[in-house]
Amino acid sequence: MRVALCQIEVEDDPRANLAAAGRALEQCPDADLAIFPEAMLTRFGNDLNSLAQPVDGPFVTGLRERAREAGTAVIAGIFEPSDHGKVYNTAVAIDAGGGLVSTYRKIHLFDAFSFAESDDVSAGNEPAIVDIAGTRIGLVTCYDLRFPELFRALVDRGAEAFVIIAAWAQGTFKEEHWMTLVRARAIENTMWTVAVDKAGDQTKPPSGARTGIGRSIVVDPMGAVRVDLGMFPSVETYEIDMGLTDTVRKILPSLSHRVLR
């Protein structure tokens, strides 16, 4: 599976972000799957309730059209209206034909480091696995990364790889946490893990703090970092050898040694 890490800048205007997604897809013509950050519709710090769109709205429809034109599956984050006067932080999975395959509503909301995501966002309640680009992928969004039990649940439901999308908040120790936790989730589950963050905000959003640190990475089942995009906007494609998972698990059968489930 050839995955493209699309570490792009996210702006306030959904139309600008959709155009940026189209340009990124042009840079990875050979990818089977293009992965974009969390909150691709608009960056945090905007009036999310007024900008949120349903999954059949113009933003996702536009993503689907671009995925079909490129012949590349897409995973990206949006905000969709919820029934509670808030929004859902939702990952959408689109196949290479432009079909909407699955959605995942972020379960763990970022009420930490002086943020309060739950002020504006309703939590999801169900882990999600999507069959896309020939692989069963467990979907994870940003703060979910800090909860290993979610990753175990995805493994138990048949995930063959993890995809993490993020708008990781900037701040002290945040980059260290990101790199450590992504590698830990890969190592403890002996699983290919692809984590795509947005390029960092260069200006402060209308309200709230800056998000995005970059450092989008591909980590193999032994925990080796195969790709690291650094801090600036970048699109890079990497071919994942899914057969390596079986090889590593013969050497390190930790999943089969689990006692508590």
PANUDREN-690291 format. One record per residue (C-alpha): x, y, z; residue in three letters. Coordinates in steps of 0.5 Angstrom, whole numbers, padded with zeros to 4 digits, always signed. Each point is the difference from the previous one (the first is absolute). Layout:
<rs>
XYZALA...
</rs>
This chain:
<rs>
+0000+0000+0000MET+0003+0007-0002ARG-0002+0005+0005VAL+0001+0008-0001ALA+0001+0004+0006LEU-0004+0007-0002CYS+0003+0004+0006GLN-0003+0007-0003ILE-0002+0006+0003GLU-0007+0001+0002VAL-0004+0007+0000GLU-0006+0003+0002ASP-0004-0001-0006ASP-0002-0007-0002PRO+0000+0002-0008ARG+0008+0002+0001ALA+0001-0007+0004ASN-0004-0004-0006LEU+0004+0003-0005ALA+0007-0001+0004ALA-0003-0008+0000ALA+0000+0000-0007GLY+0007+0003-0001ARG+0002-0005+0005ALA-0003-0006-0004LEU+0004+0003-0006GLU+0006-0001+0003GLN-0001-0008+0002CYS-0003-0003-0007PRO+0003-0007+0002ASP-0003+0000+0007ALA-0005-0005+0002ASP-0003+0004+0006LEU+0001+0007+0002ALA+0000+0002+0007ILE-0002+0007+0002PHE+0000+0003+0007PRO-0005+0001+0005GLU-0005+0006-0001ALA+0001+0001-0007MET-0006+0004-0001LEU+0002+0006+0004THR+0005+0000+0006ARG-0001+0000+0007PHE-0002+0007+0003GLY-0005+0002-0005ASN-0008+0000+0001ASP+0000-0008-0001LEU-0008+0000+0000ASN-0001+0005-0005SER+0005-0003-0005LEU-0001-0008+0001ALA-0003-0004-0006GLN-0004-0006+0000PRO+0004-0006-0004VAL-0004+0001-0006ASP+0002+0008+0000GLY+0004+0003-0005PRO+0007-0001+0004PHE-0001-0007+0000VAL-0003-0001-0007THR+0006+0004-0002GLY+0005-0004+0003LEU-0004-0006-0003ARG+0000+0003-0007GLU+0008+0001+0001ARG+0001-0007+0002ALA-0004-0003-0006ARG+0004+0005-0005GLU+0007-0002+0003ALA-0002-0008+0001GLY+0003+0001+0007THR-0004-0002+0007ALA+0000+0006+0005VAL-0001+0000+0008ILE-0001+0007+0002ALA-0003+0004+0006GLY-0006+0004+0000ILE-0005+0003+0005PHE-0007-0002-0001GLU-0006+0002+0004PRO-0003-0003+0006SER-0006-0001+0003ASP+0002+0004+0006HIS+0001+0007-0002GLY+0008-0002-0001LYS+0003-0004-0006VAL+0004-0006+0000TYR+0007-0001-0002ASN-0001-0005-0006THR+0005-0004-0004ALA-0002-0002-0007VAL+0002-0005-0004ALA-0001+0000-0007ILE+0002-0005-0005ASP+0004+0001-0007ALA-0007+0000-0004GLY-0002+0006+0004GLY-0005-0004+0005GLY-0001+0001+0007LEU+0002-0006+0004VAL+0000+0002+0007SER+0000+0005+0005THR+0003+0000+0007TYR-0002+0005+0006ARG+0006+0002+0004LYS-0001-0003+0007ILE+0005+0003+0005HIS-0001+0008+0000LEU+0006+0004+0001PHE-0002+0003+0007ASP+0008+0001+0002ALA+0005+0005+0000PHE-0005+0006+0001SER-0004-0003-0006PHE-0007-0002+0000ALA-0002-0003-0006GLU-0007-0003+0003SER-0002+0008+0001ASP-0002-0001-0008ASP+0001-0007-0002VAL-0004-0006+0002SER+0003-0007+0001ALA-0001-0006-0004GLY+0000-0007+0003ASN+0002-0005-0005GLU+0006-0002-0002PRO+0001-0001-0008ALA+0003-0004-0005ILE+0000+0001-0007VAL+0002-0005-0006ASP+0003+0005-0005ILE+0006-0001-0005ALA+0000-0007+0002GLY+0001+0001+0007THR-0004+0000+0006ARG+0002+0006+0004ILE-0001+0002+0007GLY-0002+0008+0000LEU+0003+0004+0006VAL-0001+0008+0001THR+0005+0004+0003CYS-0001-0001+0008TYR-0002-0007-0001ASP+0007-0001-0001LEU+0001+0000+0008ARG-0005-0006+0001PHE+0003-0006-0001PRO-0006-0004+0001GLU-0003+0003-0006LEU+0005-0003-0004PHE-0001-0007+0003ARG-0007+0000-0002ALA+0002+0002-0007LEU+0005-0006+0000VAL-0006-0005+0003ASP-0004+0003-0006ARG+0004-0002-0005GLY+0004+0006-0002ALA+0007-0001-0004GLU+0002+0007+0001ALA-0001+0006+0003PHE-0001+0007-0003VAL+0000+0006+0005ILE-0002+0007-0002ILE+0002+0006+0004ALA+0000+0007+0001ALA+0005-0001+0006TRP+0000+0006+0005ALA+0006+0004+0000GLN+0004+0001+0007GLY+0005-0003+0005THR+0001-0007-0001PHE-0005-0001-0005LYS+0005-0002-0006GLU+0003-0005+0005GLU-0007-0003+0002HIS-0002-0001-0008TRP+0006-0003-0002MET+0001-0005+0006THR-0008-0002+0000LEU+0000-0001-0007VAL+0006-0005+0000ARG-0003-0003+0007ALA-0007-0002-0003ARG+0004-0003-0006ALA+0005-0004+0004ILE-0005-0002+0005GLU-0005-0003-0005ASN+0006-0002-0005THR-0004+0004-0005MET+0001+0005-0006TRP-0002+0007+0002THR+0000+0006-0004VAL-0001+0006+0003ALA-0002+0007-0003VAL+0000+0007+0003ASP-0001+0006-0003LYS+0005+0005-0001ALA+0001+0005+0005GLY-0004+0006+0001ASP+0004+0006-0002GLN-0006+0005+0002THR-0004+0000+0006LYS-0007-0003-0002PRO-0006+0005+0002PRO-0001-0003+0007SER+0004-0005+0003GLY+0008-0002+0000ALA+0004-0003-0006ARG-0001-0007-0002THR+0005-0004-0004GLY+0007-0002+0001ILE+0001-0004-0007GLY+0005-0006+0001ARG-0005-0005-0004SER+0003-0007+0001ILE+0000-0007-0003VAL+0002-0005+0006VAL+0001-0007-0002ASP-0003-0006+0005PRO+0007+0000+0004MET+0000+0007+0001GLY+0005+0003-0005ALA-0002+0007-0003VAL+0000-0001-0008ARG-0002+0007-0002VAL+0000+0006+0004ASP-0003+0007-0003LEU+0003+0005+0005GLY-0003+0006+0001MET-0002+0003-0007PHE-0006-0001-0005PRO+0002-0007-0004SER-0003-0005-0004VAL+0004-0007+0000GLU-0002-0007-0002THR+0003-0006+0003TYR-0002-0008-0002GLU-0002-0004+0006ILE+0002-0007+0000ASP-0006-0003+0004MET+0004-0007+0000GLY+0005+0003+0005LEU-0005+0000+0006THR+0000-0008-0001ASP+0007+0000+0001THR+0001+0004+0006VAL-0006-0003+0003ARG+0004-0007+0000LYS+0006+0003+0003ILE-0004+0004+0005LEU-0007-0003+0001PRO-0002+0005+0006SER-0007+0000-0003LEU-0001-0008+0001SER+0003+0001+0007HIS-0005+0005+0003ARG-0004-0003+0006VAL-0005+0006+0001LEU-0005+0001-0005ARG
</rs>
